[in-house]
Amino acid sequence: MKISFLTLTLMTCCLLLSCSNASQDSTLGSALSPSKVPQERTSLRQLADCEDYRRSFTNSITRQLLDQGLLRAMPMMMEMAESSDVSVSTDDSSVPTSITGTNLQETTVDEPDLVKTMNDGTMLVLQEEKLHILRAFPPTEMSLLASLSIGVPAEKMFLDESHQKVVILATSYGYTAARNLPTPDQRRATLSLPIGGPDNTEVIFVDISDRTKPKIINRWLLQGLLLDGRRPLNNRIQLAIQVPLQLPNSIQNDLLLQKKLSEYYEAKFANKPDQDLSEMEIEIEALVAQAVSKQDMEEILPNALLISESNSQEMPWLGCDEISEPDLTLNSLGMTLLVSFESDGSNYQTSAVLNNAWQLYGSSKHLYLIQGSSGWWWNAEQSDQTAIWQLDWQSGHPVYEGSGLVDGQILNSFSLSEYEGYLRIATTERPNSPMILVDDIRQVIEPSQPLNHLFVLKLANGENSELEQVGSVLNLAPGERVQSARFVGDRGYVVTFRQVDPLFAFDLSAPNEPTLEGELKIPGFSNYMHPLGETHLLTVGPAGDDDGLSGEWQAQLFDVSDLKNPEQVDTLIPSKLKGGRAYSEAGWDHHAFTYDPRSRLLVTPIQGYGKNWESQFSGFSVIEVGPELTSLTERGWIEHEGKLSSDCEPSLNEESSPCKFWNLKSQPRRSLLMSDNLIDYLYTISNTAAKTYQVGDFTKNLAEVNYP
């Protein structure tokens, strides 16, 4: 049966507006209630064998086809038919006595980033498809030691200084990955494999024992999209990779299944009785199971290749009994692959969870996988919830301990914090808007307003137990959303925003009874909050007034020593930014935020333009925090201009669209400081160059290295 594009579009709209997993009451004006997942259904069960995995795979694919298949599968079928200091004890003036790394959330957990530093002052920079190694100290002699082509764009790496290894992480597409294989035959073969699909993760292992001649020792090509990576202090590297469970060829080539799916979508579109739909679903699931049974197990498990200088070979990767699953049948599930290994790629270990984790948080003891109820496949009937899986990673590879469930969705990893055995989490819940069925059409009674919550969870005693909610503060700032969160010891801070910025301060010293102590409303809002001890917060984010955002970028200093009365000590908009529009990578990536307690300097990359689009700027703002934490003072602006382009047509309304714009290849990215006991030096890194300055004089750069 052929389906027109118009019919396909109408059917898609029908699914988004009126189709669901749950049974529907078609009575005129009947109310519809969202479904909540019971806590116990997040608990993981380890699969027994490959037939058990084949069953789970079949169920997920079936749900994908029945619930949301029209959105993905049908077009294809129709076509077919915080800053951490490292101290170095040395009298050698040619090496620094202290170095700030790029900002980490937890000082005991390393994170991959595009800049890494070594104790002797060597600096490593990822720039597009190259790894640059710089001699950064002494600052007046900064020079490029070597550049290594890695073959794929990459922006993340781990450094294992003790073993002189760098682990580079990249996401590539099938054709990009294939081009790095040694022979044409291998390249052609890879493109025909499932691993030649759209999303692959490359792990590139580099030996830097000779800083002037870095060498790729091997590389992995892993099926799936890199979620993130973490490395506990002095332990193994841990990666989390999202692997969608893709439709096997046997399903794509099954004409009878295609026919039955088309009939099912038409029946849904026509609002056929639930019993008729259920009978069709049973028939379709049987056909899916039959098609999946024809696939070799290697074709439905994640693939991996080990690539050396001369050849490539498939890696023994994931066993069926290394996979666990929750009882979350409201969504079709993908797979989160967990991989741990040494910095040279040896002694790797894998496991997997059948979930759709979209966020990763690591404490000194645990790794947490976070999945919102929306998952990968949208479900109209699902309440706004977040599932949390806690894994102990102290032995070198994550081991499941327990799971929990809270209302709402998290913003990022800073929405979570583990402290003294308790997990704190801040969420924004968008309750399902009350709806009724009128003539079999869903109608919203009244749009719902977002609500914000803070929860405290603790793992109950026993193996594979629940993360129980032991305390909470609910329903904060209706109509607003969490814009940033930070937990410092037994304190918590949450920023929400709609017109102004409410800063909420929480006392978490009694985990069973967390309390909202104070609130401060100010214009604009903070994207990122950085603790200065236990008494102050240093924040960055968009500036504004009582009417909303102004488009400028600001730093703010808060005194939170008295939780009941948080105070704004000072705020500063850099002079270059006033009256214009600006943004900073520090607003969405904490690695771009640099604060050095020694010099009390805040350094952030900023790009933007002045009023009426004139005077474009690209560089770093330097702000000093006063010695008593009572003021913010602008100390300098460091340009990283790069190239301007003016190849566009002038706008009829120059206030709404610039003609000139900054080439993003020159964007400012990171900053760090090094010291020699007496003098502090600031290093600024863009996508084209690295510069260094003596703290106190930001008008004269001591040295500059432009990447080849």
C-alpha positions as CSV (number, residue, x, y, z in Angstrom):
1,M,0.0,0.0,0.0
2,K,1.3,3.4,-0.9
3,I,0.8,6.3,1.4
4,S,1.1,9.9,0.2
5,F,3.2,12.5,2.0
6,L,0.0,14.3,3.0
7,T,-1.5,11.2,4.5
8,L,1.8,10.4,6.3
9,T,1.8,13.9,7.7
10,L,-1.8,13.7,8.9
11,M,-1.1,10.4,10.5
12,T,2.0,11.8,12.3
13,C,-0.1,14.6,13.7
14,C,-2.6,12.1,14.8
15,L,0.0,10.2,16.8
16,L,1.3,13.3,18.4
17,L,-2.1,14.6,19.4
18,S,-4.2,11.6,20.1
19,C,-2.4,8.3,20.1
20,S,-1.0,6.7,23.3
21,N,0.0,3.4,24.9
22,A,-2.7,3.6,27.5
23,S,-6.3,2.7,27.0
24,Q,-8.4,5.7,26.1
25,D,-12.0,6.5,27.2
26,S,-13.7,7.9,24.1
27,T,-16.7,9.2,26.1
28,L,-17.5,12.8,25.2
29,G,-15.7,15.2,27.5
30,S,-13.9,12.4,29.5
31,A,-10.8,13.5,31.4
32,L,-7.4,12.0,30.6
33,S,-4.9,11.3,33.3
34,P,-1.2,10.9,32.8
35,S,0.6,7.7,33.8
36,K,3.3,7.6,36.4
37,V,6.0,4.9,36.5
38,P,6.1,3.0,39.9
39,Q,9.4,3.2,41.6
40,E,10.0,-0.5,41.6
41,R,9.9,-0.6,37.7
42,T,13.2,1.3,37.5
43,S,15.0,-1.6,39.3
44,L,17.5,-3.4,37.0
45,R,17.3,-7.1,36.1
46,Q,20.3,-8.8,34.5
47,L,19.5,-10.7,31.4
48,A,20.1,-14.4,31.5
49,D,21.3,-15.2,28.0
50,C,21.1,-14.1,24.4
51,E,17.5,-15.3,24.0
52,D,16.6,-13.1,26.9
53,Y,18.2,-10.2,25.1
54,R,16.5,-11.1,21.8
55,R,13.2,-10.9,23.7
56,S,14.0,-7.5,25.1
57,F,15.2,-6.3,21.7
58,T,12.0,-7.5,20.1
59,N,9.9,-5.7,22.7
60,S,11.7,-2.4,22.2
61,I,11.5,-2.6,18.4
62,T,7.8,-3.4,18.6
63,R,7.1,-0.4,20.9
64,Q,9.2,1.7,18.6
65,L,7.2,0.7,15.5
66,L,3.8,0.8,17.2
67,D,4.1,4.0,19.3
68,Q,6.4,6.2,17.4
69,G,7.4,4.1,14.4
70,L,5.5,6.5,12.1
71,L,7.9,9.3,13.0
72,R,11.1,7.3,12.2
73,A,10.5,4.0,10.5
74,M,7.6,4.7,8.1
75,P,9.5,7.1,5.8
76,M,12.2,4.6,5.4
77,M,9.7,1.8,4.7
78,M,7.7,3.9,2.3
79,E,10.9,4.6,0.4
80,M,11.7,0.9,0.2
81,A,8.4,0.0,-0.8
82,E,35.4,23.4,39.4
83,S,38.9,24.7,39.2
84,S,41.4,22.2,40.7
85,D,45.0,23.2,41.6
86,V,47.9,20.8,41.1
87,S,50.9,21.7,43.3
88,V,54.4,20.8,42.1
89,S,57.3,20.7,44.5
90,T,60.3,21.9,42.6
91,D,63.0,24.7,42.6
92,D,63.3,24.6,38.9
93,S,62.1,28.0,37.6
94,S,61.5,26.5,34.2
95,V,58.4,24.6,35.5
96,P,55.4,26.1,37.2
97,T,54.8,25.8,40.9
98,S,51.0,25.7,40.5
99,I,48.6,25.2,37.6
100,T,44.8,25.6,37.4
101,G,43.3,22.9,35.2
102,T,40.0,23.6,33.5
103,N,37.0,23.7,35.8
104,L,35.6,20.4,37.2
105,Q,32.3,19.7,39.0
106,E,34.0,17.4,41.5
107,T,37.6,17.8,42.4
108,T,38.0,14.0,42.8
109,V,36.6,13.2,39.4
110,D,38.4,14.1,36.2
111,E,36.4,15.1,33.1
112,P,37.3,15.1,29.4
113,D,38.0,18.6,27.9
114,L,39.7,20.2,24.9
115,V,42.6,21.6,27.0
116,K,44.8,19.6,29.5
117,T,48.0,20.6,31.3
118,M,50.9,18.7,32.7
119,N,53.0,19.4,35.8
120,D,56.0,20.6,33.8
121,G,53.9,23.3,32.1
122,T,53.2,21.3,28.9
123,M,49.7,22.2,27.5
124,L,47.6,20.0,25.2
125,V,45.0,21.6,22.9
126,L,42.5,19.9,20.7
127,Q,41.7,22.0,17.6
128,E,39.4,20.4,15.0
129,E,41.2,17.3,13.7
130,K,44.5,18.0,15.4
131,L,46.2,17.6,18.8
132,H,48.7,20.4,19.5
133,I,51.4,20.0,22.2
134,L,52.7,23.3,23.5
135,R,55.6,24.1,25.7
136,A,53.7,26.7,27.8
137,F,56.3,27.4,30.6
138,P,58.3,29.6,30.9
139,P,55.5,31.9,29.5
140,T,57.9,34.1,27.5
141,E,59.2,31.0,25.6
142,M,55.8,29.4,24.8
143,S,56.2,27.4,21.6
144,L,54.6,24.6,19.6
145,L,56.3,21.3,20.1
146,A,54.2,19.1,17.8
147,S,50.9,18.8,16.0
148,L,49.3,15.4,15.5
149,S,46.5,14.8,12.9
150,I,43.8,12.5,14.4
151,G,41.6,12.3,11.4
152,V,38.2,13.3,13.0
153,P,37.0,16.5,14.7
154,A,37.3,16.1,18.5
155,E,36.8,18.3,21.5
156,K,37.3,16.0,24.5
157,M,40.3,14.2,25.9
158,F,41.7,12.6,29.1
159,L,45.3,13.0,30.1
160,D,47.1,10.2,32.1
161,E,50.3,12.0,32.9
162,S,51.8,9.2,34.9
163,H,51.7,6.9,31.9
164,Q,52.2,9.7,29.3
165,K,49.0,8.8,27.5
166,V,46.2,10.9,26.0
167,V,42.8,9.4,25.3
168,I,40.9,11.5,22.7
169,L,37.1,11.1,22.3
170,A,35.2,12.0,19.1
171,T,31.9,11.3,17.5
172,S,32.0,10.5,13.9
173,Y,29.8,9.3,11.0
174,G,30.2,6.1,9.2
175,Y,32.0,7.6,6.2
176,T,34.3,9.7,8.5
177,A,35.2,6.7,10.5
178,A,35.8,4.5,7.5
179,R,38.2,6.9,5.9
180,N,40.7,6.2,8.8
181,L,40.9,2.5,8.1
182,P,44.2,1.3,6.7
183,T,43.0,-0.3,3.4
184,P,40.2,0.5,0.8
185,D,38.7,-3.0,1.3
186,Q,38.4,-2.3,5.0
187,R,36.8,1.0,4.4
188,R,34.2,-0.5,2.0
189,A,33.5,-3.4,4.4
190,T,33.0,-1.0,7.4
191,L,30.4,1.0,5.5
192,S,28.3,-2.1,5.0
193,L,28.3,-3.0,8.6
194,P,25.9,-1.8,11.3
195,I,28.8,0.2,12.7
196,G,28.8,2.2,9.5
197,G,25.6,3.8,10.7
198,P,25.2,7.5,11.5
199,D,26.6,7.7,15.0
200,N,29.9,6.2,16.1
201,T,32.3,7.0,18.9
202,E,36.0,7.0,18.2
203,V,38.5,6.5,21.0
204,I,42.0,7.5,20.0
205,F,45.0,6.4,22.2
206,V,48.1,8.6,21.9
207,D,51.5,8.1,23.4
208,I,53.2,11.5,24.3
209,S,56.3,10.2,26.0
210,D,58.2,12.0,23.3
211,R,56.4,15.4,23.3
212,T,57.9,16.3,19.9
213,K,56.7,13.1,18.3
214,P,53.3,12.1,19.6
215,K,52.1,8.8,18.2
216,I,48.7,7.1,17.8
217,I,49.1,3.6,19.3
218,N,45.6,2.4,18.4
219,R,42.0,3.5,18.1
220,W,38.6,2.1,18.7
221,L,35.5,2.6,16.6
222,L,32.4,1.9,18.7
223,Q,28.8,1.9,17.6
224,G,26.8,4.6,19.3
225,L,26.9,8.2,20.3
226,L,29.2,9.3,23.1
227,L,27.2,10.5,26.1
228,D,30.2,11.5,28.2
229,G,33.1,10.2,30.2
230,R,34.5,10.4,33.7
231,R,37.6,9.2,35.5
232,P,37.6,8.8,39.3
233,L,40.8,9.9,41.0
234,N,43.7,7.5,40.2
235,N,41.3,5.0,38.6
236,R,40.2,3.8,35.1
237,I,38.5,5.9,32.4
238,Q,34.8,5.4,32.2
239,L,32.7,6.1,29.1
240,A,28.9,6.0,28.6
241,I,27.7,5.5,25.0
242,Q,24.1,5.8,23.7
243,V,23.3,2.9,21.3
244,P,19.9,3.1,19.6
245,L,18.3,-0.3,18.9
246,Q,18.0,0.0,15.2
247,L,15.6,-1.8,12.9
248,P,17.3,-4.9,11.6
249,N,17.4,-5.7,7.8
250,S,15.0,-8.6,8.3
251,I,12.3,-6.1,9.5
252,Q,13.0,-3.6,6.8
253,N,12.7,-6.3,4.1
254,D,9.5,-7.9,5.6
255,L,6.7,-6.9,3.2
256,L,4.0,-8.6,5.3
257,L,5.1,-6.6,8.4
258,Q,5.1,-3.4,6.4
259,K,1.6,-4.1,5.2
260,K,0.4,-4.9,8.8
261,L,2.0,-1.7,10.1
262,S,0.3,0.4,7.4
263,E,-3.0,-1.1,8.4
264,Y,-2.3,-0.5,12.1
265,Y,-1.5,3.2,11.5
266,E,-4.6,3.6,9.4
267,A,-6.7,2.0,12.2
268,K,-5.2,4.4,14.7
269,F,-5.9,7.3,12.5
270,A,-9.5,6.2,12.2
271,N,-9.8,5.7,16.0
272,K,-10.7,2.1,15.8
273,P,-11.7,0.4,19.0
274,D,-8.9,-0.5,21.5
275,Q,-9.7,-4.2,21.2
276,D,-9.1,-4.1,17.4
277,L,-5.8,-2.3,17.9
278,S,-4.7,-4.7,20.6
279,E,-5.3,-7.7,18.3
280,M,-3.3,-6.0,15.5
281,E,-0.5,-5.2,18.0
282,I,-0.2,-8.9,19.0
283,E,0.0,-9.9,15.4
284,I,2.7,-7.2,14.7
285,E,4.7,-8.3,17.7
286,A,4.7,-11.9,16.5
287,L,6.0,-10.7,13.1
288,V,8.7,-8.6,14.7
289,A,9.8,-11.6,16.8
290,Q,9.9,-13.8,13.7
291,A,12.0,-11.2,11.9
292,V,14.4,-10.7,14.8
293,S,14.8,-14.5,15.2
294,K,16.4,-14.5,11.7
295,Q,19.2,-12.1,12.7
296,D,22.5,-13.2,13.9
297,M,23.2,-12.1,17.5
298,E,26.2,-10.0,16.3
299,E,23.8,-8.0,14.1
300,I,21.7,-6.8,17.0
301,L,24.4,-6.3,19.6
302,P,26.7,-3.2,19.6
303,N,29.7,-3.5,17.3
304,A,33.3,-2.4,17.9
305,L,36.5,-2.3,15.8
306,L,40.1,-2.1,16.9
307,I,42.1,-0.1,14.3
308,S,45.9,-0.4,14.2
309,E,48.4,1.0,11.7
310,S,48.1,-2.0,9.4
311,N,44.7,-3.5,9.9
312,S,41.4,-3.5,11.7
313,Q,39.6,-6.3,13.5
314,E,36.3,-6.8,15.3
315,M,36.6,-6.6,19.1
316,P,35.0,-9.2,21.5
317,W,32.7,-6.6,23.0
318,L,29.5,-7.2,24.9
319,G,28.0,-10.4,26.1
320,C,24.3,-10.9,26.4
321,D,24.6,-11.7,30.2
322,E,26.4,-8.3,30.7
323,I,23.1,-6.4,29.9
324,S,20.5,-5.3,32.4
325,E,17.1,-3.9,31.9
326,P,14.4,-2.0,33.9
327,D,10.7,-2.7,33.6
328,L,10.1,0.5,31.7
329,T,7.7,-0.6,29.0
330,L,6.1,2.8,28.5
331,N,9.0,3.8,26.3
332,S,10.9,1.9,23.6
333,L,14.3,1.6,25.0
334,G,17.8,2.0,23.6
335,M,21.0,0.9,25.2
336,T,23.5,2.8,27.4
337,L,26.9,1.0,27.0
338,L,29.4,1.4,29.8
339,V,33.1,0.9,29.0
340,S,36.0,1.1,31.4
341,F,39.7,0.8,30.4
342,E,43.2,1.8,31.0
343,S,44.7,4.8,29.3
344,D,46.4,2.7,26.6
345,G,43.1,0.8,25.9
346,S,44.1,-2.4,27.8
347,N,42.0,-4.4,30.2
348,Y,38.7,-3.0,28.9
349,Q,35.5,-4.1,30.4
350,T,31.9,-3.6,29.2
351,S,28.4,-3.7,30.5
352,A,25.1,-2.2,29.3
353,V,21.7,-1.0,30.6
354,L,18.6,-1.0,28.4
355,N,17.6,2.6,29.0
356,N,17.8,6.0,27.3
357,A,20.2,7.8,29.6
358,W,20.9,11.4,28.6
359,Q,23.0,12.6,31.5
360,L,25.9,11.4,33.5
361,Y,27.1,12.4,37.0
362,G,30.0,11.1,38.9
363,S,31.0,11.4,42.5
364,S,34.0,10.0,44.2
365,K,32.1,6.7,44.9
366,H,29.3,6.5,42.4
367,L,28.4,6.9,38.7
368,Y,24.8,8.0,38.1
369,L,22.9,7.4,34.8
370,I,19.9,9.8,34.4
371,Q,16.9,9.3,32.1
372,G,14.0,11.6,31.6
373,S,10.6,10.0,31.0
374,S,10.6,11.4,27.5
375,G,13.5,9.1,26.7
376,W,14.2,8.8,23.0
377,W,10.6,8.3,21.9
378,W,7.9,10.7,22.9
379,N,5.0,9.4,24.9
380,A,1.9,11.6,25.1
381,E,0.6,9.9,28.3
382,Q,3.8,9.9,30.3
383,S,4.2,12.1,33.4
384,D,7.3,14.3,33.7
385,Q,9.6,12.1,35.6
386,T,13.4,11.3,35.9
387,A,14.8,7.8,36.6
388,I,18.2,7.6,38.4
389,W,20.5,4.5,38.4
390,Q,23.3,4.5,41.0
391,L,26.4,2.4,40.2
392,D,29.5,1.8,42.4
393,W,32.6,2.4,40.3
394,Q,35.3,2.1,43.0
395,S,36.4,-1.3,41.8
396,G,37.2,0.0,38.3
397,H,34.0,-0.8,36.5
398,P,30.4,0.3,37.4
399,V,28.3,-2.1,39.4
400,Y,24.6,-1.5,39.8
401,E,23.4,-0.7,43.4
402,G,20.0,0.8,43.1
403,S,17.6,3.1,41.4
404,G,15.2,5.9,42.1
405,L,12.5,8.1,40.5
406,V,11.7,11.8,41.0
407,D,9.2,14.2,39.4
408,G,10.5,16.5,36.8
409,Q,13.6,16.8,34.6
410,I,17.1,17.9,35.5
411,L,19.0,20.7,33.7
412,N,22.5,19.2,33.7
413,S,24.9,17.3,35.9
414,F,25.1,20.2,38.3
415,S,21.5,19.5,39.2
416,L,22.8,16.5,41.1
417,S,25.3,16.2,44.0
418,E,26.2,13.3,46.3
419,Y,27.2,14.3,49.9
420,E,27.8,12.0,52.9
421,G,25.7,9.2,51.3
422,Y,22.8,11.3,50.2
423,L,22.0,12.3,46.6
424,R,20.5,15.8,46.2
425,I,18.7,16.7,42.9
426,A,16.9,19.7,41.6
427,T,14.3,19.3,38.8
428,T,11.7,21.2,36.8
429,E,8.4,19.5,36.3
430,R,6.1,20.3,33.5
431,P,2.9,18.7,34.6
432,N,0.7,17.3,31.8
433,S,-1.9,19.9,30.8
434,P,-5.4,18.7,31.8
435,M,-7.1,17.4,28.7
436,I,-10.4,16.0,27.7
437,L,-11.7,14.1,24.7
438,V,-14.2,16.0,22.7
439,D,-15.5,14.1,19.7
440,D,-12.5,11.8,20.0
441,I,-10.1,14.9,19.8
442,R,-7.8,15.8,22.6
443,Q,-8.3,19.3,23.9
444,V,-6.3,21.1,26.6
445,I,-8.4,22.5,29.4
446,E,-5.7,24.8,30.7
447,P,-2.0,24.9,29.9
448,S,0.1,23.7,32.9
449,Q,2.8,25.7,34.6
450,P,6.3,24.4,35.3
451,L,7.0,23.6,38.9
452,N,10.5,23.2,40.5
453,H,11.5,20.7,43.2
454,L,14.5,19.7,45.3
455,F,14.8,16.1,46.4
456,V,17.1,14.2,48.8
457,L,17.6,10.5,48.1
458,K,19.4,7.7,49.9
459,L,20.0,4.1,49.0
460,A,18.1,1.8,51.2
461,N,19.8,-1.1,52.8
462,G,20.2,-4.3,50.7
463,E,21.4,-5.3,47.3
464,N,19.7,-3.7,44.2
465,S,17.5,-1.6,46.5
466,E,15.7,1.7,45.9
467,L,17.0,5.2,46.1
468,E,14.3,6.4,48.5
469,Q,13.1,9.9,48.8
470,V,13.9,10.9,52.3
471,G,13.3,14.6,52.0
472,S,12.0,17.2,49.5
473,V,11.0,20.9,48.9
474,L,8.3,21.0,46.3
475,N,6.5,23.4,44.0
476,L,9.0,26.2,43.9
477,A,8.6,29.3,41.6
478,P,5.5,28.2,39.5
479,G,5.8,29.2,35.9
480,E,9.6,29.3,36.0
481,R,12.4,26.8,35.2
482,V,15.6,25.9,36.8
483,Q,18.5,27.8,35.0
484,S,21.3,26.6,37.3
485,A,21.9,24.6,40.5
486,R,24.9,24.1,42.8
487,F,25.4,22.1,46.0
488,V,28.1,23.0,48.4
489,G,28.5,20.7,51.4
490,D,25.2,20.8,53.3
491,R,23.9,23.8,51.3
492,G,22.1,24.0,48.0
493,Y,21.4,26.9,45.6
494,V,18.9,26.9,42.7
495,V,18.3,29.7,40.2
496,T,15.0,29.9,38.3
497,F,13.9,32.5,35.8
498,R,10.9,34.0,34.0
499,Q,11.3,37.8,34.2
500,V,13.8,38.1,37.1
501,D,16.2,35.7,38.8
502,P,15.1,34.2,42.1
503,L,18.1,32.7,43.9
504,F,16.9,30.1,46.3
505,A,19.1,29.0,49.3
506,F,18.5,25.7,51.0
507,D,19.7,24.2,54.3
508,L,20.4,20.5,53.7
509,S,22.2,19.8,57.0
510,A,19.2,17.6,58.0
511,P,18.7,15.5,54.8
512,N,15.3,14.2,56.0
513,E,14.1,17.7,56.4
514,P,15.6,20.0,53.8
515,T,14.4,23.6,54.1
516,L,14.2,26.6,51.9
517,E,15.9,29.3,54.0
518,G,16.1,32.4,51.8
519,E,15.3,33.9,48.4
520,L,16.7,36.8,46.5
521,K,15.1,38.3,43.3
522,I,17.3,40.2,40.9
523,P,17.3,41.1,37.2
524,G,18.8,38.6,34.7
525,F,19.8,35.1,35.8
526,S,22.9,33.0,36.5
527,N,23.8,30.2,34.1
528,Y,26.6,28.9,36.3
529,M,27.3,29.3,40.0
530,H,30.7,28.8,41.5
531,P,31.3,28.6,45.2
532,L,33.9,30.8,46.9
533,G,34.2,28.8,50.1
534,E,31.0,28.4,52.0
535,T,30.1,32.0,52.3
536,H,30.0,33.4,48.7
537,L,28.9,32.5,45.2
538,L,30.4,33.9,42.0
539,T,28.0,33.6,39.0
540,V,27.9,34.4,35.3
541,G,24.9,34.7,33.0
542,P,22.6,37.0,31.0
543,A,22.0,40.5,32.4
544,G,18.6,42.1,32.5
545,D,16.2,44.4,34.2
546,D,12.7,44.2,35.6
547,D,11.3,43.7,32.1
548,G,13.5,40.7,31.2
549,L,16.8,40.1,29.6
550,S,18.9,43.0,28.1
551,G,21.2,40.8,25.9
552,E,24.3,41.8,27.9
553,W,26.5,39.4,29.9
554,Q,27.3,39.9,33.6
555,A,29.2,38.5,36.5
556,Q,27.6,38.6,40.0
557,L,28.9,38.1,43.5
558,F,26.6,36.9,46.3
559,D,27.1,36.7,50.1
560,V,25.3,33.5,51.2
561,S,26.8,33.3,54.7
562,D,23.3,33.9,56.1
563,L,21.1,31.5,54.2
564,K,18.0,33.3,55.3
565,N,19.2,36.6,53.8
566,P,21.3,36.0,50.6
567,E,22.7,39.3,49.4
568,Q,24.0,40.5,46.0
569,V,27.4,42.0,46.9
570,D,28.2,43.3,43.4
571,T,27.5,42.9,39.7
572,L,29.6,43.8,36.7
573,I,29.0,44.0,33.0
574,P,32.3,44.3,31.1
575,S,32.6,47.7,29.5
576,K,33.0,46.2,26.0
577,L,29.6,44.5,26.4
578,K,27.5,47.4,27.6
579,G,24.6,48.2,25.3
580,G,25.3,45.3,23.0
581,R,24.6,41.6,22.8
582,A,26.9,39.0,24.1
583,Y,27.2,35.3,25.0
584,S,29.7,33.0,26.6
585,E,30.5,29.3,26.3
586,A,30.7,29.4,30.1
587,G,26.9,29.7,30.1
588,W,26.6,26.1,28.9
589,D,30.0,24.5,29.5
590,H,31.6,24.9,32.9
591,H,35.0,24.1,31.6
592,A,35.0,27.6,30.0
593,F,34.7,29.2,33.4
594,T,38.0,29.9,35.2
595,Y,38.4,31.2,38.7
596,D,41.8,31.3,40.4
597,P,41.7,31.7,44.2
598,R,45.4,32.7,44.2
599,S,44.9,35.8,42.0
600,R,41.2,36.0,42.6
601,L,40.6,36.4,38.8
602,L,37.5,35.3,36.9
603,V,38.2,34.7,33.2
604,T,35.4,33.8,30.7
605,P,35.3,33.7,26.9
606,I,32.8,36.1,25.4
607,Q,31.6,36.9,21.9
608,G,29.2,39.5,20.7
609,Y,28.6,42.8,19.1
610,G,27.9,46.4,20.2
611,K,24.8,48.4,19.8
612,N,23.3,48.3,16.3
613,W,25.6,45.5,15.4
614,E,28.8,47.6,15.3
615,S,32.1,46.8,17.0
616,Q,32.1,43.0,17.0
617,F,34.2,41.5,19.8
618,S,35.7,38.1,20.5
619,G,37.9,37.4,23.4
620,F,38.2,37.0,27.2
621,S,36.9,39.2,30.0
622,V,39.1,39.4,33.1
623,I,37.5,40.4,36.4
624,E,39.0,40.6,39.8
625,V,37.1,39.6,43.0
626,G,38.0,41.9,45.9
627,P,40.3,40.6,48.7
628,E,37.4,40.6,51.2
629,L,34.9,39.2,48.6
630,T,33.1,42.5,48.6
631,S,33.6,43.8,45.0
632,L,34.0,43.0,41.3
633,T,36.5,45.0,39.3
634,E,37.2,44.8,35.6
635,R,40.9,44.2,34.9
636,G,41.2,43.7,31.2
637,W,40.0,42.4,27.9
638,I,42.0,40.0,25.8
639,E,41.2,39.9,22.1
640,H,41.1,36.7,20.1
641,E,39.7,38.2,16.9
642,G,40.4,35.7,14.1
643,K,38.9,36.6,10.8
644,L,35.9,38.8,10.0
645,S,33.6,37.9,7.1
646,S,31.6,40.5,5.2
647,D,30.3,38.4,2.4
648,C,26.7,38.9,3.3
649,E,24.1,41.3,1.9
650,P,23.4,44.3,4.1
651,S,20.1,44.0,6.0
652,L,17.3,46.4,5.3
653,N,17.0,46.7,9.1
654,E,20.5,46.8,10.5
655,E,19.3,46.6,14.0
656,S,17.8,43.1,13.4
657,S,20.6,41.4,11.5
658,P,24.4,42.0,11.3
659,C,26.3,41.8,8.0
660,K,29.6,41.1,9.6
661,F,30.0,38.2,11.9
662,W,32.7,36.3,13.7
663,N,34.2,33.1,12.1
664,L,33.5,30.5,14.8
665,K,36.8,28.9,14.0
666,S,38.4,31.7,15.9
667,Q,36.1,31.6,18.9
668,P,37.6,31.9,22.4
669,R,37.4,28.6,24.3
670,R,39.4,28.1,27.5
671,S,41.7,29.9,30.0
672,L,44.0,28.8,32.8
673,L,46.7,30.2,35.1
674,M,50.3,29.1,36.0
675,S,52.6,30.4,38.6
676,D,56.3,30.4,39.5
677,N,55.8,31.2,43.2
678,L,56.2,35.0,42.6
679,I,54.3,35.8,39.5
680,D,51.0,34.5,38.1
681,Y,50.5,34.1,34.3
682,L,47.2,33.9,32.4
683,Y,46.9,31.7,29.3
684,T,44.0,32.2,26.9
685,I,43.2,29.6,24.2
686,S,41.0,30.1,21.2
687,N,40.4,27.8,18.2
688,T,43.3,29.4,16.3
689,A,45.9,30.5,18.9
690,A,47.1,30.5,22.5
691,K,48.3,33.6,24.3
692,T,49.9,34.3,27.6
693,Y,50.0,37.4,29.8
694,Q,51.5,38.4,33.2
695,V,48.7,38.9,35.7
696,G,48.4,42.7,36.2
697,D,49.2,43.7,32.6
698,F,46.8,42.3,30.1
699,T,47.7,44.8,27.4
700,K,51.0,43.0,26.3
701,N,51.1,39.4,25.6
702,L,54.3,37.7,26.5
703,A,54.0,35.0,23.8
704,E,51.6,33.8,21.2
705,V,51.3,30.5,19.3
706,N,49.2,30.2,16.2
707,Y,48.2,26.6,15.4
708,P,49.2,25.3,12.0
